[in-house]
């Protein structure tokens, strides 16, 4: 990437799934900072600097967002749509990371311009390997506009 610290925003309400993602990212130093949010409204507030997230020093712009679809308060598809419609946030890569392999969910995510759609494996080793590969690709190989 660039010389800047890598910031990952993880929007995941399931504590077990979040722990696996956080553990893999930290053990392989995929990001300098991983920020976890637990619902869609919190994600929107963070990204549009509202409420507790007004200060950009304590809520830095992420280099990538890992977004679950089944979120409380605001559904992940609505979060995705809102972010991709905004000039402020549309260029941030968003990887939908979810348990849903449903054709409708996949189609809706791509219709709302997700950069990638990944179904979380149930098997721990496969999930761990997936996170290693995802993190390496998005944080090492992928080139973005504003990083």
Helices and strands as residue ranges (DSSP letters): E 7-11, H 15-27, E 33-37, H 40-47, G 51-53, E 64-67, H 76-85, E 93-98, H 103-111, E 116-119, H 124-136, I 137-141
